[in-house]
């Protein structure tokens, strides 16, 4: 977030496929040595299976023939299967990358069946009409399916796992929430491609009709994943159709290792925040261990969106959501360069190539290929071509543009009509081609123009580069101007800067597709190679480019396209996900606190002579977090639990909170047998957002608060305040909070990214210039930076209580946020399996009592320490156990005293 430079790949990724696979083997070996089980399977979860399924009618019962058949073959044979399986075309690069992993891993592809086809053309069969027997037979047919180009002897075949969706759910999910163009504010694909403004002022603008289908479909995928999952599997979820799946799978399988790859562009936060279900989508995505995008800029947009829309925190490891950290990376998809290279040289292409040369002899050929979607910029491209002929009339009659289109992802009759009218006006060619014809066209072209208004990955540009490197063995037709040896033309490429792969293809002529040709007859040679220019000028420049410059650009583009292939992409996905397995990017799964064991240890300690310690945070632990802190009052059940526990003389109960003493006295002060540690009494005109966490203590049975900071040197506060004032002046919306023993800089009201940037710089300044000279520590909190004495924190208070009660035989400590980790850390008493511990006097004792104190031997056993974090099991914590909500803490406390008493009345 500190840098706006945009690397195409990370260091170490620009290596051969063999080297990436060697890294994968090394990671597998490392995890095996560390005792981390891996199954060797990769589960790829895609919206569609890469196959279509046709349900054939079952053979009926035949009528008896009039005479017995003379040979058995007279009877019609029964088909071996009622299903016909065929390849589904589209997403060739992704499927190629997935299939290439079969060389190193067992592969499962999980996807929707799509519409079940009927033998009757243009008809399909409702999913509800396919019974369980037919579905089981489809599973068998998929297991037996063998793609054309796979090795029949390969025993590491891909397994296809169908997901069945009700027709209404399937189409409401895909055609509705994913794709629909009518309601742009509800659909994902238009929003991700910046189409928000086209239809804002419609009656549908606030509709949310299709989201339930999206939710249902994602839930069906998650259930299927849980059904086939085996421990040690790696899971990759693909694209925007399944953004809720990561979180749903993590809820079902908490320790899953799961990545999400987003193939589309990801918009800026200002665009994404317009989505009504924005938080649900983001939270669903953040259930992954790793989210990967096509480009660095898309990953930066996503990170910024999480910070600005949801207020989540980021660090060097990724995005932190309640302790679960999701790593963010980028890895562009390529094409299967080897297959394209083979296809380019198929025998059927050469005659078509020569026919094109003959047909357009003496003319320059410009080629383009796009879906007829509004984001593909076909209309703008044709207008740019028209502008070329206006600004550079010498090309009239000497250049031809062949624009190939395929059906749009969404219906756009208005666009089709506009394109048709413009094509007729400038007399360009507009047609669909077969594969051989298309590759022949790419090979013979003098220039390719690929200028979408917004796109993630575009295979045509990469196929063009490979085709331009084609070496024809038969060059009897002669070498045209600009062709290299062996027939390679090295023709240049005009590419939109709004494509995800534009950083990939920096040696193309990058253009702004909206700038059709504002500067007529611009000096093309004065433009830097990577500088975006108007489209008409770029076309002219490409057509006039010297053979030397063509060869130089082509060599660089060809190296990139043949290095970053779909196969290397697939291998890098596995490598990156294996890098998350060791726990660096994921929190340890904290088990739920066992009620029976908790009660058993409590009762065992009660039979002895020792004490039982309860060390409890308040906000988020005994009371839920609320928007207005003053409203976080204790519930009746909380008061009952505290009062009944503290009434037992064996129980020592402390509330260790960041709350100021006035709040604690007001709501809990009547509990004379409960001790308190809080932030003292802050000035009334100061915002209480953070606390001094242990600066003041009220012992059980007392009404006086003891200030731990009276004997401390607090002269450092002036220096820290000066630093904080410097950053406050330069960070709009920030403010400083002064307390008796700490000083905090808050930036919650500032721009989240700028505030975080300033916070990190301020933290670096304090740690390197003050903290190493003074007895202070610098703490990063939620939208704040706090400086306090080393001796003033919750951990020191816990040490003090434990030191004063060495005979304690039971400890229950609960908290919910980062400051409570100090408590959990102080209770890590038994390193390396030890069972006995001697505790030195903590600073919180020596500072108050004004002198040295002897160490004490503790009576506590490891089994009787229950450190408990409030939150999800994936929350990063030092606690040994977890509960999910504050009420569960209260319920467990009540369980220890026999459960809630009917009609109990607090002494308040």
Secondary structure, 3 states (H helix, E strand, C coil): CCCCCCCCCCCCCCCCHHHHHHHHHHHHHHHHHCCCCCCCEEEEEEEECCEEEEECCCCCCCCCCCCCCCCHHHCCCCCCCCEEEEECCCCHHHHHHHHHHHHCCEEEEEEECCCEEECCCCCEECHHHCCHHHHHHHHHHHHHCCCCCCCCCCCCCEEEEEECCCHHHHHHHHHHHHCCCCCCCCCHHHHHCCCHHHHCCCCCCCCCCCHHHHHHHHHHHHHHHHHHCCCCCEEEEECHHHCCHHHHHHHHCCCCEEEEEECCCCCCHHHHCCCCCHHHHHHHHCCCCEEEECCHHHHHHHHHHHHHHHCCEEECCEEEECCEEEEEEECCCCCCHHHHHHHHCCHHHHHHHHHHHHHCCCCEEEEEEEECCHHHCHHHHHHHHHHHHHHCHHHCCCEEEEEEEECCCCCCHHHHHHHHHHHHHHCCEEECCCHHHHHHHHHHCCEEEECCCCECCCHHHHHHHHHCCCCCCCCCCCCCCCCCHHHCCCCEEEEECCEHHHCCCCCCEEECCCCCCCCCCCCHHHCCCCCCECHHHHHHHHHHCCHHHHHHHHHHHHHHHHHCCHHHHHHHHHHHHHCCCCCCCCCCCCCECCHHHHHHHHHHHHHCCCCEEEEECCECCCECCCCCHHHCCCCHHHHHHHHHHHCCCCEEEEEECCCCHHHHHHHHCCCCCEEEEECCCCCCCCCCCCCCCCCEEECCCCCCCEECCCCCCCCHHHHHHHHHHHHHHCCCCCEEEECCCEEEEECCCCCHHHHHHHHHHHHHHHHHHCCCCCCEEEEEECCEEEEEECCCCHHHHHHHHHHHCCCCCEEEEEECCHHHHHHHHHCCCCHHHCCCCEECCCHHHHHHHCCCCCCEECCCCHHHEEEEEECCCCCCCCCCEEECCHHHHHHHHHHHCCCCCCCCCCCC
